[in-house]
């Protein structure tokens, strides 16, 4: 087991839950909006945590952090969501150290996604990282790990066909419509919510249905108008939602609200109505199915739709895992290097002190001595020497401690380090 020595807490954890054990309703209870995540980070800092990042998507909510006890992180998750410890014990997971590192690689590279090869999660990880870094809650370990995961994801996307084909929740919803609705180009389609999933769904609708009767509604109208402008679609005010639902054949809900926005009180269909809820937490009340001629499908059902694209993607899992293994090994090599980084720094400082003494001596002794050029030359020499020592220590394996001890003794680095 690695002793990380990058935090006052020695254990690196991931605590979270995902689609694998938690259904959409349960995931909704632990979902964390952007404000909730920021508040969680503020609380984490106030209790002394020094490295933590939080992701929350439609398929998972996870906290990666250094702590003494995983329960500290579970408590934070429950405090800022509407989930509780008992429910977390049933559906959540806790992983630590190397297992937590491997988990982040698989998640960030799309191997643990509900739709294999879905790389949307990596942008979520980047966003979470930025939020934490802006609060000074990222240490060198977490920064290096996130960058390694991002690099792995990029390599898998570029070097394999893991992300080939168009397979996503937004496309799956359109595929369902194409498979189950006759004369879809003549149907009235209402899209409520123009966030990322809404925009992607809108694009797929325009591309694959040839429908000219698509209407957009968003609480913030200008955002809907921005999306509609790209495709020459109709935009209505949020106040017209109920009237528009009455006229539509297909309602697609992709809002980010924490409570249902579509309830049976606002649905009075004049004809059969198909509702696709792509939101987490659910934004359509389950009781709408009691209304005659209303069919409701949620994101979980759509996410389970498989096609030839997914079958092809599975063939590239071994290639993706090989890339992850390479990047993970590189990460651990860097981590090993950090163990003797203080020794290398002390050694370099010692050489710089020698350099300063010698340059001062030569400038006084030698007439016309080019101190600036000599400094450039000696800097390069110091760099090459310290790099050679670092390479030796990396390759020393079991004898690393003996080598470090010898360097400290020969160059009196113990005294050098203590004086800082």
C-alpha positions as CSV (number, residue, x, y, z in Angstrom):
1,X,0.0,0.0,0.0
2,X,1.3,3.4,-0.9
3,X,2.1,6.0,1.8
4,X,1.1,9.1,-0.2
5,X,2.7,11.8,2.0
6,X,0.9,14.5,0.1
7,X,-1.8,15.3,2.7
8,X,-2.1,15.3,6.4
9,X,-4.6,12.5,5.8
10,X,-2.9,9.3,4.5
11,X,-5.9,7.6,3.0
12,X,-7.4,8.5,-0.4
13,X,-11.1,7.6,-0.7
14,X,-13.9,7.6,-3.2
15,X,-17.4,7.4,-1.8
16,X,-20.4,7.5,-4.1
17,X,-23.2,5.7,-5.8
18,X,-24.1,5.0,-9.4
19,X,-26.6,3.5,-11.7
20,X,-25.2,0.0,-11.0
21,X,-26.9,-0.3,-7.7
22,X,-29.1,2.9,-7.3
23,X,-32.1,3.5,-9.5
24,X,-32.9,7.0,-10.8
25,X,-35.1,7.9,-7.8
26,X,-32.3,7.0,-5.3
27,X,-29.7,8.7,-7.4
28,X,-31.9,11.8,-7.3
29,X,-31.8,11.8,-3.5
30,X,-28.0,12.0,-3.5
31,X,-27.8,14.4,-6.5
32,X,-25.8,17.6,-5.8
33,X,-26.5,20.7,-7.8
34,X,-23.6,23.2,-8.4
35,X,-24.5,25.3,-5.3
36,X,-24.7,22.2,-3.1
37,X,-21.3,21.0,-4.3
38,X,-19.8,24.4,-3.6
39,X,-21.3,24.4,-0.1
40,X,-20.0,20.9,0.5
41,X,-16.5,22.0,-0.4
42,X,-16.8,25.0,1.9
43,X,-17.8,22.7,4.8
44,X,-15.0,20.2,3.9
45,X,-12.5,23.0,4.1
46,X,-13.9,24.2,7.4
47,X,-13.4,20.8,9.0
48,X,-9.8,20.6,7.8
49,X,-9.9,18.5,4.6
50,X,-7.2,19.7,2.2
51,X,-7.9,17.7,-1.0
52,X,-11.4,17.0,-2.3
53,X,-13.4,17.0,-5.5
54,X,-17.0,16.2,-6.1
55,X,-18.9,15.1,-9.2
56,X,-22.6,14.7,-9.6
57,X,-24.2,13.5,-12.9
58,X,-27.4,11.8,-13.9
59,X,-25.7,8.4,-13.5
60,X,-23.5,8.9,-10.4
61,X,-22.5,11.1,-7.5
62,X,-18.9,10.7,-6.1
63,X,-16.5,12.4,-3.7
64,X,-12.8,11.9,-4.1
65,X,-10.8,13.1,-1.1
66,X,-8.1,12.5,1.4
67,X,-9.5,11.8,4.9
68,X,-8.9,9.7,8.0
69,X,-12.3,8.0,7.8
70,X,-14.6,7.4,4.9
71,X,-17.6,8.2,7.1
72,X,-16.5,11.9,7.1
73,X,-17.1,12.0,3.4
74,X,-20.4,10.0,3.6
75,X,-21.6,12.5,6.2
76,X,-20.8,15.4,3.9
77,X,-22.7,13.7,1.0
78,X,-25.7,13.2,3.2
79,X,-25.6,16.6,4.7
80,X,-25.8,18.4,1.4
81,X,-28.2,16.1,-0.4
82,X,-31.5,14.6,0.7
83,X,-30.0,11.1,1.1
84,X,-29.2,9.5,4.4
85,X,-26.6,7.1,5.8
86,X,-28.9,4.1,5.9
87,X,-29.8,4.4,2.3
88,X,-26.1,5.0,1.3
89,X,-25.1,1.7,3.1
90,X,-27.6,-0.1,0.8
91,X,-26.6,1.4,-2.5
92,X,-23.3,3.2,-2.1
93,X,-19.6,2.2,-2.2
94,X,-16.4,3.2,-0.6
95,X,-13.0,2.5,-2.2
96,X,-9.6,3.6,-0.9
97,X,-6.0,4.2,-2.1
98,X,-5.1,2.1,-5.2
99,X,-8.6,0.8,-5.6
100,X,-9.9,4.4,-5.6
101,X,-7.3,5.4,-8.1
102,X,-8.3,2.6,-10.5
103,X,-11.9,3.5,-10.1
104,X,-11.4,7.1,-11.2
105,X,-9.5,5.9,-14.3
106,X,-12.4,3.6,-15.3
107,X,-15.0,6.2,-14.6
108,X,-13.2,9.0,-16.4
109,X,-12.4,6.8,-19.4
110,X,-16.0,5.7,-20.0
111,X,-15.6,2.0,-18.9
112,X,-17.9,2.5,-16.0
113,X,-20.5,4.5,-17.8
114,X,-24.1,3.4,-18.2
115,X,-23.5,3.7,-22.0
116,X,-20.1,2.2,-22.7
117,X,-17.6,4.7,-24.0
118,X,-19.7,7.7,-23.1
119,X,-17.0,10.4,-22.5
120,X,-19.4,13.1,-21.1
121,X,-18.1,12.2,-17.6
122,X,-14.6,13.5,-18.3
123,X,-15.9,17.0,-18.8
124,X,-17.7,16.7,-15.4
125,X,-14.5,15.6,-13.8
126,X,-12.7,18.6,-15.3
127,X,-15.4,21.0,-14.0
128,X,-15.3,19.4,-10.5
129,X,-11.5,19.7,-10.5
130,X,-11.6,23.4,-11.5
131,X,-14.1,24.2,-8.8
132,X,-12.0,22.5,-6.1
133,X,-8.8,24.1,-7.4
134,X,-10.3,27.6,-7.2
135,X,-10.9,26.9,-3.6
136,X,-7.3,25.6,-3.0
137,X,-8.7,22.1,-2.3
138,X,-6.5,20.2,-4.8
139,X,-3.1,18.8,-3.8
140,X,-0.3,17.6,-6.1
141,X,-1.6,14.0,-5.9
142,X,-5.2,14.8,-7.0
143,X,-4.0,17.2,-9.7
144,X,-1.6,14.6,-11.2
145,X,-4.3,11.9,-10.9
146,X,-7.0,14.0,-12.7
147,X,-4.6,15.0,-15.4
148,X,-3.6,11.3,-15.9
149,X,-7.2,10.3,-16.2
150,X,-7.9,13.1,-18.7
151,X,-4.9,12.0,-20.7
152,X,-6.1,8.4,-20.7
153,X,-9.5,9.4,-21.8
154,X,-8.1,11.5,-24.7
155,X,-5.8,8.6,-25.8
156,X,-8.7,6.1,-25.7
157,X,-10.8,8.4,-27.8
158,X,-8.0,9.0,-30.3
159,X,-6.3,5.6,-30.4
160,X,-9.4,3.3,-30.2
161,X,-12.9,3.2,-31.6
162,X,-14.3,3.1,-28.1
163,X,-16.4,6.2,-28.8
164,X,-17.4,5.4,-32.3
165,X,-21.0,5.7,-33.4
166,X,-23.6,8.0,-31.9
167,X,-24.8,6.5,-28.6
168,X,-26.0,8.7,-25.8
169,X,-29.1,9.2,-23.7
170,X,-30.2,12.0,-26.0
171,X,-29.7,9.9,-29.1
172,X,-31.4,6.9,-27.4
173,X,-34.5,9.0,-26.7
174,X,-34.7,10.0,-30.4
175,X,-34.1,6.4,-31.5
176,X,-37.0,5.3,-29.3
177,X,-39.2,7.9,-30.9
178,X,-38.2,6.7,-34.4
179,X,-38.8,3.1,-33.5
180,X,-42.2,3.6,-31.8
181,X,-43.9,6.6,-33.3
182,X,-45.4,6.5,-36.8
183,X,-45.2,9.5,-39.0
184,X,-42.9,11.2,-36.5
185,X,-42.1,14.0,-38.9
186,X,-45.8,15.1,-38.6
187,X,-46.0,15.0,-34.8
188,X,-45.8,18.0,-32.5
189,X,-42.7,17.7,-30.3
190,X,-42.1,19.9,-27.2
191,X,-38.7,20.0,-25.6
192,X,-38.7,21.4,-22.1
193,X,-35.2,22.3,-20.9
194,X,-32.3,23.4,-23.0
195,X,-29.3,22.4,-20.9
196,X,-26.6,20.1,-22.3
197,X,-28.8,17.1,-22.6
198,X,-31.7,19.2,-24.0
199,X,-29.4,20.8,-26.6
200,X,-28.0,17.4,-27.7
201,X,-31.5,15.9,-27.9
202,X,-32.7,18.9,-30.0
203,X,-29.8,18.4,-32.4
204,X,-30.6,14.7,-32.8
205,X,-34.3,15.5,-33.3
206,X,-33.6,17.9,-36.1
207,X,-31.0,15.6,-37.6
208,X,-32.9,12.3,-37.6
209,X,-36.7,13.1,-37.6
210,X,-37.0,15.7,-40.3
211,X,-39.6,17.3,-38.0
212,X,-40.6,20.9,-38.6
213,X,-42.9,21.0,-35.5
214,X,-40.5,21.2,-32.7
215,X,-41.1,23.8,-29.9
216,X,-38.6,24.7,-27.1
217,X,-39.5,26.0,-23.7
218,X,-37.0,26.9,-21.0
219,X,-37.4,28.9,-17.7
220,X,-34.8,31.3,-19.1
221,X,-36.2,32.1,-22.5
222,X,-33.1,33.6,-24.0
223,X,-31.3,30.2,-23.6
224,X,-34.0,28.5,-25.5
225,X,-33.9,31.1,-28.2
226,X,-30.1,30.6,-28.5
227,X,-30.6,26.9,-29.2
228,X,-33.7,27.5,-31.5
229,X,-31.8,30.0,-33.6
230,X,-29.4,27.3,-34.7
231,X,-32.2,25.2,-36.1
232,X,-34.9,27.7,-36.9
233,X,-37.3,26.3,-34.3
234,X,-40.2,27.8,-32.3
235,X,-39.7,29.1,-28.8
236,X,-42.6,29.7,-26.3
237,X,-42.7,31.4,-22.9
238,X,-42.5,29.2,-19.7
239,X,-46.0,30.5,-18.9
240,X,-47.3,28.7,-22.0
241,X,-46.0,25.3,-20.9
242,X,-49.4,23.9,-19.9
243,X,-51.1,25.0,-23.2
244,X,-48.2,23.6,-25.3
245,X,-48.3,20.2,-23.5
246,X,-52.0,20.1,-24.4
247,X,-51.2,20.4,-28.1
248,X,-48.1,18.2,-28.3
249,X,-47.7,14.5,-29.1
250,X,-44.2,14.0,-27.6
251,X,-42.9,15.8,-24.5
252,X,-39.2,15.6,-23.8
253,X,-38.2,16.9,-20.3
254,X,-34.5,17.7,-19.7
255,X,-34.5,20.3,-16.9
256,X,-32.2,20.5,-14.0
257,X,-34.8,21.1,-11.3
258,X,-34.5,19.3,-8.0
259,X,-38.3,18.6,-7.9
260,X,-40.7,17.4,-10.5
261,X,-41.8,20.2,-12.8
262,X,-44.3,18.1,-14.8
263,X,-47.2,16.9,-12.7
264,X,-50.7,15.5,-13.5
265,X,-52.2,18.9,-12.6
266,X,-50.9,20.5,-15.8
267,X,-51.5,17.6,-18.2
268,X,-54.8,17.5,-20.0
269,X,-54.0,15.7,-23.3
270,X,-56.3,15.9,-26.3
271,X,-54.6,12.9,-27.8
272,X,-52.0,10.2,-26.9
273,X,-49.0,11.8,-25.2
274,X,-45.5,10.2,-24.9
275,X,-43.3,11.7,-22.2
276,X,-39.6,11.1,-22.1
277,X,-38.0,12.3,-18.8
278,X,-34.2,12.7,-19.3
279,X,-33.7,14.4,-16.0
280,X,-31.9,13.5,-12.7
281,X,-33.6,13.9,-10.3
282,X,-36.8,12.9,-12.1
283,X,-38.7,16.0,-13.3
284,X,-41.9,14.2,-14.2
285,X,-44.2,12.9,-11.4
286,X,-44.8,9.1,-11.6
287,X,-48.5,9.6,-11.2
288,X,-48.9,11.1,-14.7
289,X,-49.2,7.5,-15.9
290,X,-52.6,7.4,-14.3
291,X,-53.9,9.8,-17.0
292,X,-55.4,8.1,-20.0
293,X,-53.3,8.0,-23.1
294,X,-50.1,9.1,-21.3
295,X,-46.9,7.0,-21.6
296,X,-43.9,7.9,-19.5
297,X,-40.4,6.6,-20.0
298,X,-37.5,7.6,-17.8
299,X,-33.8,8.0,-18.5
300,X,-32.9,4.6,-17.0
301,X,-35.0,2.8,-19.6
302,X,-33.6,4.7,-22.4
303,X,-30.0,4.2,-21.2
304,X,-30.5,0.4,-21.3
305,X,-31.2,0.5,-25.1
306,X,-28.4,-1.2,-26.9
307,X,-27.5,-1.3,-30.5
308,X,-24.7,-2.5,-32.8
309,X,-22.6,0.5,-31.8
310,X,-22.4,-0.7,-28.3
311,X,-21.5,-4.2,-29.4
312,X,-18.7,-2.8,-31.5
313,X,-17.4,-0.7,-28.6
314,X,-17.0,-3.7,-26.4
315,X,-14.4,-5.1,-28.7
316,X,-12.1,-2.2,-27.8
317,X,-12.3,-2.6,-24.0
318,X,-8.9,-4.5,-23.9
319,X,-7.2,-1.7,-25.8
320,X,-8.7,0.9,-23.5
321,X,-7.7,-1.1,-20.4
322,X,-4.1,-1.3,-21.8
323,X,-4.0,2.5,-22.1
324,X,-5.3,2.9,-18.6
325,X,-2.7,0.5,-17.3
326,X,0.1,2.5,-19.0
327,X,-1.1,5.8,-17.7
328,X,-1.7,4.4,-14.2
329,X,1.8,3.0,-14.1
330,X,3.2,6.4,-15.1
331,X,1.1,8.0,-12.3
332,X,2.6,5.6,-9.7
333,X,6.1,6.1,-11.1
334,X,5.6,9.8,-10.5
335,X,4.2,9.1,-7.0
336,X,7.3,7.0,-6.2
337,X,9.5,9.9,-7.4
338,X,7.8,12.2,-4.9
339,X,9.1,10.0,-2.1
340,X,12.6,11.3,-2.7
341,X,11.7,14.7,-4.1
342,X,12.7,16.5,-0.9
343,X,16.2,14.8,-1.1
344,X,16.6,15.9,-4.7
345,X,15.6,19.4,-3.9
346,X,18.0,19.6,-1.0
347,X,20.7,18.2,-3.2
348,X,20.0,20.9,-5.8
349,X,20.0,23.6,-3.2
350,X,23.4,22.3,-2.0
351,X,24.8,22.5,-5.5
352,X,23.4,26.0,-6.0
353,X,25.2,27.1,-2.8
354,X,28.4,25.6,-4.2
355,X,27.7,27.5,-7.4
356,X,27.2,30.8,-5.7
357,X,30.4,30.5,-3.7
358,X,32.4,29.5,-6.7
359,X,31.0,32.2,-9.0
360,X,31.7,34.8,-6.4
361,X,35.3,33.5,-5.9
362,X,36.0,33.4,-9.7
363,X,34.6,36.9,-10.3
364,X,37.0,38.3,-7.7
365,X,40.0,36.3,-8.9
366,X,39.7,36.2,-12.7
367,X,39.9,39.5,-14.6
368,X,37.1,39.9,-17.1
369,X,35.3,36.8,-15.8
370,X,32.0,36.3,-17.5
371,X,29.8,35.5,-14.5
372,X,26.5,35.4,-16.5
373,X,27.8,32.8,-19.0
374,X,29.4,30.8,-16.2
375,X,26.1,30.8,-14.4
376,X,24.3,29.4,-17.4
377,X,26.9,26.7,-17.9
378,X,26.8,25.7,-14.2
379,X,23.0,25.7,-14.1
380,X,22.9,23.2,-16.9
381,X,25.5,21.1,-15.2
382,X,23.6,21.1,-11.9
383,X,20.4,20.1,-13.7
384,X,22.1,17.1,-15.4
385,X,23.7,15.9,-12.2
386,X,20.5,16.1,-10.1
387,X,18.6,14.4,-12.9
388,X,21.1,11.6,-12.9
389,X,20.6,11.2,-9.2
390,X,16.8,11.2,-9.6
391,X,17.0,8.5,-12.3
392,X,19.2,6.4,-10.0
393,X,16.7,6.7,-7.1
394,X,13.8,5.8,-9.4
395,X,15.6,2.6,-10.5
396,X,16.8,1.7,-7.0
397,X,13.6,-0.1,-6.0
398,X,14.3,-1.7,-2.6
399,X,17.6,0.1,-2.1
400,X,16.1,3.6,-2.4
401,X,16.3,4.3,1.3
402,X,19.9,3.3,1.5
403,X,20.7,5.5,-1.5
404,X,18.9,8.5,0.0
405,X,20.7,8.0,3.3
406,X,24.1,7.9,1.5
407,X,23.3,11.1,-0.4
408,X,22.3,12.8,2.8
409,X,25.5,11.7,4.5
410,X,27.9,12.6,1.7
411,X,26.4,16.0,0.9
412,X,25.3,16.8,4.5
413,X,21.8,17.2,3.3
414,X,20.3,16.3,6.7
415,X,21.7,19.6,8.1
416,X,20.6,21.4,4.9
417,X,17.0,20.2,5.2
418,X,16.7,20.9,8.9
419,X,17.9,24.5,8.5
420,X,14.9,25.3,6.2
